[in-house]
Amino acid sequence: MEWSDVRIFLAVARTGTLGAAARMLHLSHPTIGRRLRALEESTGQVLFQRTADGFILTEEGTAVVSLAEQMEESALAMERRLAGGEQKLEGTLKVSSADWFGAYVLPAVIAEYSLAYPLVEIEVLTGTRLFNLAQREADVAFRIVPFESPDIVQRRLIHMRYGVYVATASTDPLDGDGTGNRLIAMDTSTGAFPDIDWLKKRFPNASVVLQSNNRNVQAQMCARGLGIAVLPRPVGDQIKAIRRLDLTEDPPHREIWMGYHRDLRRLHRLRAFVDIAIKHLAS
């Protein structure tokens, strides 16, 4: 049984559709369907029930998922070990972070790295999803929460300071009150945000006008005069249309963690990037 076919089986099991699996693996829709049918024919088992809502694992398919995942981990471990032994400063380096961190913090790091190592192609992956380092979805990641896996080499990189901002032409809200003002908040459906909780307590009489999981959106809405926003200082301080309020208390800071898989610790293009990131950002 070929690993490439098992990889397709796992992608369909995880996404539920051929189209989503094709996008995940960067293959065509027909290729995914053809290879999945070939796998079922070669094993003599129907692994998925085809429904109007997508592909659902059959009892036979469910029984082999854990075995397929073991095969996946072995294949990925081999890939990481081989990649970790590469000595050339060329190839692709995948960097993941939150949207605002990629837009306002990493540019200086990436610019210096790209000038020093022009043969390395950098791919910046931003968003709220935590990319899987074990599966090589990213080579190095920056997060506001520590990494849980013991296979990740991580470092607490920086204390990220936050500030409270309003549009440049707006009047100052009454500190500790907020009556007549509106707040721009983070969408908390994915978890708690200490800075947002602090903002609501700091201006208890202000109403929330907008929620977004994107700090760039929050900053732009603040610049339009929509309301008060709490933002990472590298974001708020770089936008001319907003200004930071001088309050008697600052919002809580967050820790920024940098991590990469231990199997890649000898990968030269990764080590070079890590060194430049530490030079620019470590505090």
N, C-alpha and C positions, 0 to 999 in steps of 0.2 A: 504494500500500500504506500503510495507516494505522499510525502508531507504536503505537497501543494494541494492535493485533493482534500486532505484532512483540514487544511487551513480554510478552504472554501466551505467545508461542512461547518466549522466553528463560526465563520462569519455569518452564514445564513441563520444558524441557531441563535446568534446574538442579536442580529438585526431584524429577523423575521421576514425579510423580503429579498428577492434576488437583486433588485435595483440598489438597495442600501448596501448589500454585501459587495456589489460591484464597485460602488463608490469607495467603500472602505479599503478594498484591495487594489483599486485602480485597474480594474479589469472591465471588459465589456459585459453587458447584461447577458447576451447569448452565450458567452464563454462560461459564465457562472452556471447557467442552467445546464449547459452541455456537460460540464465536468461533474456537476452534482448527479445528473442522471447516470453518468458512467460509473461513479462511485457506488451508487445504489445497485446497479447491474452487476458490478464486479463482486459486491458483497452478498448479493442475493437478498438484500433487506430493503424495505421501504423506511427511510430514515425520517421523512417529513410527511405530514398530512398537509395537502394543498387546500387552503380555504380561501374564502373571499377576503379575509382579513390578513392573509399572509401565510407563511410557512410555520407550522407547529410541529415540534418534535413528536414522533411516535414513541411508543414504549421502547422499541429497538434503538431509536436514536438517542433517547434519554439515557439508556443503559451504557452507551459508549462515550458520552460527553466527557466524563472525567478522564477516561483513557486518552481521548483526543487532546485534552488540555495538558496531560503529562507529556505527550509527544510534542506539543507546542512549546512547552517550557524547555524541553531538551534542545529543540531546534533553535529557539531564541538564545539559549545559553551559548550554544556553539557559535551563533552569529555574533553575539556580543564579544566572546573571547577572541574570535578572529579579528573583529573590528578593533578591539582593544590593543591588538598587537601591531596595528598599522603605524608606521613611522612617518609617512609622508604628510606634509602639511597641505593636503589637497582633499577634494571630495566634498561631501555635504555635511553641514552641522545644523541640527534642528534645535532651536531654542524656543521654549514655551514660557508664557507668562500671562498675567492679567493684561487686558487691553491697555489700560493707562500706563502700566509699567513698560510695556513694549513701545508705547508712543512717546513717553516723556522721560524715562529713566535709561533705557537701553541704547538709544541712538548714539550717545557718546562712546559707549563700549563697543558697539558694532562698527562704528566708523573707524576707530583706531584699529580694531582687529582686521577689518577688511583691507585697510591700507597696508598693514603689515603682512597679511597672508592672502594675497589676491586670488590664489588658486582655490580657495575654499568658498563654496557657495553656501550662503547662510539662509536658512528658512526660519522665519519667525512665526510661531503659532500662538495666537492670542485668543482669549475667551475665558469663560467661567469653568469649562471642563478641565479636569486634572488629567493631563496626558500621561499615559502609562510608560514609565521609563524602562521597565522590564521588557516590554514589547517593542522597544525602540520607536515608539510614537514620537519621542523627543529624546535628544541626547543630554540636554541640561535643562532644568526647569527652575523658575523662580516663583515662590509661593508665599502666602501670608500665614500658612500653617506648616508645622514640621512634617516631614515625610515619615510615614509609619513603617515602611518596609526596612528590615535590617540590612537588605542588600544595597541600600542607597547611601552613598557618601554625601553627607549634608553639612552645611555650615550656616549658622545664623549670621547673616551678612550685614544687616543694617537695621537700626531703629527708624522706621519710617514715620516722620512727623506729619500730623494732619492740621488743617486750619479751617476756619469758618469764613465763607465768602459770600459776598453780595455783588450785584452789578455795580459798576463804578459810579453810576449816577444815583444809585439808591441811597436813601437815608439809613442811618444805623438803626437796627432794631433795638428795643429796650432789653438789655441783658438781663436774663433771669425771668423774662416775661414773654415777649413775642406777640403780644396782642396786635392784631391787624396785619401780621406777617404770615407768610406761607413757607413751608419747608419742602426742599427737594431731597428725597430719601432714596435709600437703596432698597431694592426688592429683596426682602428677607426670607423668601420662600426656600432658599437654598441654605439658610443658616443665619446665625446671629452676627450682627456687626456692631461692635462696641462703640464706634464713632457715631453711628446712627442713633443708638440708644441714648448716648450722651447728648446729641443734638436735640432730641425730643424732650429730654429732661431739662435742658438748658433754656429752651423756649417753650414752656408747657402750654402756653395759650396760643401758639401758632398751629395752624392746620397743615396737613400734608397735601400738597397740590399735585405732586408727581413722584412716582417711584420708577426706578430703572436699575437694571443690573450692570449698567455701563457707566463708568465714571466720566467718560468723555461726553456722553449725553447729558449727564447731570451738570457738568461744567458749562456746556453750551446753553442749556436752559437757564442756568444762573446768569450767564452773560446777557440773556434776553430779558432779565428782570423778573423771571418767573417766581423766584423765591430765594431762600437762604440755603446754601449747600455746604456740607462738610466734605473736604476733598484732601487727598494726599498733597502735601506741599509742592512736590515737583509738578503737579498738574495745575493747581490754582495759581501758583506764583509765576507761571509762564504764560498765562492768558491775560492779555492787557485789558480786556473788557470787564474783568472782575477785580475786586480788591479784598484783601484779607482783613477781617475785623480784629481790633485790638481788645481782646477780652481778658478778664482777670484770671481765666483758666483755659488751658488748651485742651482740645479733644484728646482722647487716649491715642497713643501711638500704636503701631503694629510692627511686629517683627517680620523681616523679609528673609526667607530661607532659600538657599541655592542648593540644588542636589543633582547628582548624576549616578548612574549605576556603577557599582564597584568594578564590574567587568570591563568598563571603559576607562578606568583610571589611568591607563598607560597610553590612551589614544592621544597623540600629540596635538592634533587640531583642537581637541576638547580641552586639554591641559592649558594650551595657549590662551583659549578664550576665558577659562576660569581665572587664570592669572591676571588678565586685563580687567575682568569684572571685579576682582578683589581690589585691584589698584584704584579703580574709579569709585567703588561703592562701599567697601568695607569700612565700618566705623567701630 
